[in-house]
């Protein structure tokens, strides 16, 4: 996760917290943090404090609960479920519920021998997929059958919202991406989990942001 919005708030006092959950940091929660949060929340990371151990995370449990419940953390530009992306950093609903239940239950540690030293899997920008690009401003026609492998949106302004969809000749629609409240600091190439088949005669449409340009990458 990037910096929690409640940085200025003092962490809660946990000395006499009653434990009411069987969920623990070492068995249930740290794997989520390693995958979703620690690319920023580690020593030397972009966030102002680390969440790489139970001792570091526990004082922030209430703040973490509030941020993940509101889907403010981890910070992403895309709406989950509209398009399917490889290495999607957004928390699943199951992960959100686990974190909330753990925090509500007193944020217990569990067996300290299970504390992981696994390095976080970074989800930052990386490389855009290779291939020819279809530039879409409003609508673009697909002249031959191709496989779409990703999408980039260069030059978007802060706060922009748009949707990119594929409209096939048979009338079926495939959601490609929904970018909402765009922030350049969170920007990264969007690589589809599986290539999207676009038959000849399809159209790619960008909706919701006048003049916005996206580039859809075609498999080589």
N, C-alpha and C positions, 0 to 999 in steps of 0.2 A: 504494500500500500504506500502511497505517497503520504505526506504529512497529514495527520489527523487534524481536523478543523478545530478541535478543542485543545490545541497545544497550550493555550494560555491558562487553561484550567488546571488546578492542582490535582494530581492523581489522588484517588480515594484512599482512605485508610482501611487496611484489610486485616489488621491484627486479630480481630475478634469476629471475623466474618463466618457465619454459619454455612456449612457445606450441605447443599440439598440436592446435588446431582452426582451421578456416577460417571459423568463425562470428566475427563482429565486432560490437562495440557499435553502430557507426554504420549498418551495413547490416541487422543482424538483431535486435538487442536493444532499442535505444532506442525503437522504435515500440511495443513491448510495454509498456515502462515509461511512456511517454506516455499510453497508453490505460488502464493498470491501476494505476499506482503514484503518478504525480506529482501527483494531486489532493491527496495528503497529503505526499508527499516532495518538497517544493519550498520555497523560501525563504518563510517566513511560514505554512507549512502545519502540519497537526496533528502530523506526525511530528517527532522531535527532530533529524533530519538530512535533507539533500536528496539526491535521486538523479536530478537533472535533467541531469547530464552524465557522461561517462565518468570524468573525474577524481574526481567525487564518488562514483560507484557502484563503481569498481574495488576500493577497499579493503574494501568490504563484500561482495564477490562470494561468499565462502564462506558467510557468514551468510545472504545472500539465497538461495543454493542450498538450504540446509537448511530455511529457512522455506517456500519454495514447494514443495519436495518433500513436506513434511508437510501441505501445504495450510493452513497457518496464515496465510498472506499471499496475496493481500489478505484482510482479515478480512470474512467474510460470515456471515449467519445461516442461509442455505439450502444444502441439499445439491444439488450440481450433477447435472442429469439427471432430477430429480424435479420436473416442471414446467419451462416454458420462458419466460424473462423477457427483456423488452427491457432493454438496457444492463446485462446481467449482468456484475458486476465480477470474477467468479471467473475465474482462469486456465484456459484449455483445457489438455488433456493435451499437445498439441503445443507450446504456449507454455512449459509447465513443462519439457518436455524440452529445448527450445532454451536456456532459461536455465541449466539444469543442465549441458548440454554446453559452453556458453560458459564458465561458471565453472570446470568441470573442465579445460578446455583452456587456462587461463591468463588468461581474461577480456580478450582483445585489443581494442584500440580500433578499428582499421580506419582508413579515410580520414577525417581530422579535418575535411575540407571538407564532409563529409556530416552533421556534427553538426547536429541539428535544433533550431530555436528555437520549434517549435510549442507552443502552450499546451496543457496537459493537458485532456482531456475529463472534467469533474467527474462523479463517480458518486454524490455525496452525496444526501441524502434527497429533495429536490425535492417536487413536489406529487403527491398521490394522484389517481388517475383520477376523473373526475366521473361521477356516476350514482347511481341508487338502490342501496342496500346491503342484502344479505341477511345478517342477523346469525345466526351459527351457534354454538350452544353444544351440542356433541354431534352433533346431526343437525338439518338444516333441509330442508323440502320445497320444491321448485321448482314453483309452481302453474301457471305458464304458460311457454311457450318463451321463453328469454332467451339473451343472449350475455354471458358473463362476461369482464370485461376486466382485472380486477386483484383484489388481496387486501391487506388491512391487518390487523394484529393488535395493537390497542391494549391496553395494560395487561398485557402478558405479563411474568412475573417473570424475573429473571436465571437462566439455565441451563435454561429450559424447552425441552422437545422435543415437537413435535407434527407430524402430517401432516394435510393437508386433501386430500380426494379427492372427485371427482364420480362418483356412481353413476347411470348412465342406466337408463331403464325396460327396455332390452334386456339389462341385466346387465353391460354394458361399464363399465370403470372408467377415469377420466381423472385422473392425478395433477395436483394443482394446486400444492401447495407442501409441502416438508418443511423445517420450521424445526428446527434442531438447536443446542443449547447457546446459546440466545438471549442476545444482549447488546444492551442498549438503545443503547449508543454506536454500534452498527453498523446500527441499524434504518433501514429505508427502505420506502416503499411498493413492493409487488411488482406490476409491470405486465406482463401476459402479452404475449409477442411477437405472438401472434395471438389474437383472441377465441375463447373456448371455448364451443361450442354446448351448451346445456343444455335438452333438450326438457322439456315439461310432464311432471310425474311423476318427474323426477330427484330425487335426494337429494344434498346436500352433507354430508359427514361429516368431523368433526374427531376424530382418533384420537391417543391417547398422552398426553394431558395433561388430567386431570380438571378440569372447570370452566373450561378455557380458552375464550376467545371470539375468533373471527375474523369479519371483515366482508368478504364477497365483493361486489365492485362489478359492477353490471349496466350494460351499455351503454345510453345514453340513447336 
